[in-house]
Amino acid sequence: MAGTTVGEVWAGVRQRVLALRSAPNRRAVFGAHFHGHGHGFELLPVLTEDQVAAVERHRGVTFPPEYRRFLLEVGAGGAGPDYGLFPVRPVGPDTPPAMPRWARPFRPERTRELADHQDAEPLRAAYGDTPEEEARFRRDQHAWDRREDELLEVVTEGTLCVSEQGCGYYTLLALTGPERGTMWHDARAAAEGALPVQLVGGPGRVTFAAWYLHWLDRAERQARQPANSTSG
């Protein structure tokens, strides 16, 4: 994508995705068809500039340029990595403001804080056998649990959840802070916080366009193989 502007990166992408609806091996692409569900290589209609701006005002944040242009030129959700992209619905003028979590600073260092906190979990063996020590352990355990819940809640602030990977894992787009525009794994299902998405042979940080186009290139190769082929 070197030398490609944001206005050019999505040229022809909607047509490429929709063309895969009739590809011979389309059902082999992960997330496209799953027990009668899946995105089926369908895309929602694009949003207008006014609709995108209204959603941004509602959420109190401006979308990163690549994702914003995607909504305007490719679709407001549907076919994509994992089980597809979550929809972005237009909002009306009377829609109440959203929770401010999207506009708060995304701080991936909180994942390190979460890991350090987990390493410091109180262990019963470190306490004595008296009733007083049992009570102290329970107090410390309760405080530790409460802090872990807080960290798991704030670790993804400043991000937009764009897709579901399955088994409680999601993919995030950073909306704020120095990592704005980059992609992250929501690994809170394993109590691991937010971890950067990495592509084999790719850059250290993956932007939304690189993430989506990497999926599309691979989906095209797989879907266009002879039917029932599973190699990818």
MIDO-372929 format. One record per residue (C-alpha): x, y, z. Coordinates in Angstrom, 1 decimal. Each point is the difference from the previous one (the first is absolute). Layout:
N
       X       Y       Z
       X       Y       Z
...
# end
This chain:
232
       X       Y       Z
     0.0     0.0     0.0
     3.0     2.3    -0.1
    -0.7     3.1    -2.0
    -3.8    -0.7     0.1
    -2.2     2.8     1.4
    -2.9    -0.6     2.3
    -2.3     1.1    -2.9
     1.5    -2.8    -2.2
     0.4    -2.9     2.3
    -3.6    -1.1    -0.2
    -0.4     0.3    -3.8
    -1.8    -3.1    -1.3
     0.0    -1.8     3.3
    -3.8    -0.1     0.4
    -0.2    -1.6    -3.4
     2.7    -2.5     0.8
    -1.8    -1.1     3.2
    -3.4    -0.4    -1.6
     1.5    -2.0    -2.9
     0.9    -2.7     2.5
    -3.7    -0.8     0.6
     0.2    -2.3    -3.1
     3.5    -1.3     0.4
     0.2    -3.8    -0.2
     1.7    -0.6     3.4
    -1.5     2.9     1.9
    -1.3    -2.2     2.8
     3.5    -0.9     1.0
     0.9     3.6     1.0
    -0.2     0.3     3.8
    -3.1     1.9     1.2
    -1.7     0.2    -3.4
    -2.3    -3.0     0.6
    -0.5    -1.5     3.4
    -2.9    -2.3     0.8
    -2.3     2.1    -2.2
     1.4     3.3     1.2
     3.1     2.0    -0.9
     0.5     3.1    -2.0
    -0.4    -1.7    -3.4
     2.2     2.7    -1.6
    -2.9     2.5     0.4
     0.7     3.6     0.9
    -2.4     2.6     1.5
    -0.6     3.1    -2.1
     2.6     2.8     0.5
    -0.8     2.9     2.2
    -0.2     3.6    -1.1
     2.3     2.7     1.3
    -2.7     1.4     2.1
    -0.8    -3.4     1.5
     3.6    -0.7     0.9
     0.3     3.4     1.6
    -3.1    -0.6     2.0
     1.3    -3.3     1.3
     3.3     1.7     0.9
    -1.8     2.8     1.9
    -2.1    -2.7     1.8
     3.1    -1.8     1.1
     2.1     3.0     0.7
     2.9    -1.0    -2.2
     1.2     0.3    -3.6
     0.6    -3.3    -1.8
     3.6    -0.6    -1.3
     0.1     1.0    -3.7
     0.3    -3.5    -1.5
    -3.0    -1.3     1.9
    -1.9     3.1    -0.7
     0.5    -0.3    -3.7
    -0.9    -3.7     0.2
    -3.4     1.0     1.4
    -0.5     2.5    -2.8
     1.3    -2.1    -2.9
    -0.2    -3.8     0.9
    -2.8    -0.6     2.5
    -1.2     0.6     3.5
     0.7    -3.6     1.0
    -0.3    -3.5    -1.2
     2.7    -2.1    -1.7
     3.4     0.1     1.4
     2.6    -1.7     2.3
    -1.2    -2.3     2.8
    -3.8    -0.3    -0.2
    -0.3     3.2    -1.8
    -0.2     3.7     1.0
    -2.5     1.2     2.5
    -2.5     2.5    -1.5
     0.2     3.7     0.5
    -3.6     1.2     0.2
    -1.1     3.5    -0.9
    -1.2     2.0     3.0
    -2.8     2.5     0.1
     0.1     3.6     1.4
    -1.8    -1.1     3.2
     2.3    -2.9     0.8
     1.5     0.6     3.4
     3.8     0.3     0.3
     1.9    -3.2     0.3
     2.1    -1.1     2.9
     3.4     1.9    -0.1
     2.1    -3.1    -0.1
     0.8     0.4    -3.7
     1.5     3.5     0.5
     2.2    -0.9     3.0
     3.7    -0.5    -0.7
     1.0    -3.5    -1.2
     2.8    -1.1     2.3
     1.3    -3.4    -1.0
     2.5     0.1     2.9
    -3.0    -0.8     2.2
     0.4    -3.6    -1.3
     3.4    -0.1     1.7
    -1.6     1.4     3.1
    -2.6    -2.8    -0.2
     2.7    -2.6    -0.3
     1.9     1.4     2.9
    -3.2     0.0     2.0
    -0.7    -3.6    -0.8
     3.5    -1.0     1.1
    -0.8     1.6     3.4
    -3.1    -2.0     0.6
    -0.3    -0.9     3.7
     0.8    -3.7     0.7
    -1.6    -1.7     3.0
     3.2    -1.8     0.8
     1.7     3.4     0.8
    -2.4     0.5     2.9
    -0.2    -1.6     3.4
    -2.5    -2.5     1.3
    -1.7     2.3     2.5
    -3.5     1.4    -0.5
     1.5     3.4    -0.2
     2.3    -1.1    -2.8
    -2.9    -1.6    -1.8
    -1.9     3.3     0.2
     3.0     2.0    -1.2
     0.4    -2.3    -3.0
    -3.6     0.4    -0.9
     0.2     3.8     0.2
     3.1     0.0    -2.1
    -1.5    -2.4    -2.5
    -3.1     2.1    -0.3
     2.0     3.2    -0.6
     2.1    -1.8    -2.6
    -3.1    -1.3    -1.8
    -1.5     3.5     0.0
     3.2     1.5    -1.5
     0.2    -2.7    -2.7
    -3.5     0.8    -1.0
     0.9     3.7    -0.3
     3.0    -0.7    -2.1
    -1.9    -2.3    -2.3
    -2.6     2.7    -0.5
     2.4     2.9    -0.8
     2.6    -1.9    -2.1
    -2.0     0.4    -3.2
    -1.1     3.6     0.6
     0.6     2.1    -3.1
    -0.6    -2.8    -2.4
    -2.8    -1.2    -2.3
    -0.9    -3.7     0.0
    -0.1    -0.7    -3.7
    -0.4    -3.8    -0.2
    -0.4    -3.3     1.9
     2.7    -2.7    -0.2
    -2.0    -2.6     1.9
     0.3    -1.5     3.5
    -0.3     3.4     1.6
     2.9     1.7    -2.0
    -0.5     3.2    -2.0
     1.9     2.3    -2.2
     0.4     3.7     0.9
     0.8     3.2    -1.9
     1.9     2.6     2.1
    -1.9     3.3    -0.2
     2.1     2.2     2.2
     3.6     0.5     1.2
     3.3    -0.8    -1.7
    -1.3    -3.3    -1.2
    -3.0     1.6    -1.8
    -0.9    -1.9    -3.2
     1.7    -3.3     0.9
    -1.6    -3.4     0.6
     0.0    -1.9     3.3
    -1.2    -3.4     1.4
    -2.4     0.2     2.9
     1.3    -3.0     1.9
    -1.9     0.8     3.3
    -1.6    -3.5    -0.3
     3.4    -1.3     1.0
     0.5     3.0     2.4
     2.8     1.2    -2.3
    -1.3     3.5    -0.9
     0.7     1.6    -3.3
     2.7    -1.4    -2.3
     1.2     1.4    -3.3
    -1.1    -1.8    -3.2
     3.0    -1.2    -1.9
     0.2    -1.3    -3.6
     2.7    -2.4    -1.2
     2.7     2.1    -1.7
    -2.0     3.1     0.6
     0.7     3.3     1.9
     0.4     0.3     3.7
    -3.4     1.6     0.2
    -3.0    -1.0    -2.2
    -2.4     2.7    -1.2
    -3.7    -0.7    -0.8
     0.6     0.1    -3.8
     3.0    -2.4     0.2
    -2.0    -2.4     2.2
    -3.1     0.0    -2.2
     1.9    -0.2    -3.3
     2.1    -2.9     1.3
    -3.2    -1.8     0.8
    -1.4     0.8    -3.5
     3.1    -1.2    -1.8
     0.0    -3.3     1.8
    -3.8    -0.4    -0.3
     0.2     0.5    -3.8
     2.8    -2.7    -0.3
    -1.9    -2.5     2.1
    -3.5     0.7    -1.4
     1.0    -0.3    -3.6
     1.6    -3.4     0.4
    -2.1    -3.0    -1.3
    -3.0    -0.7     2.2
     0.6    -2.1     3.2
     3.7     1.0     0.0
     1.2     0.9     3.5
     3.6     1.0    -0.7
     0.6     3.6     0.6
# end
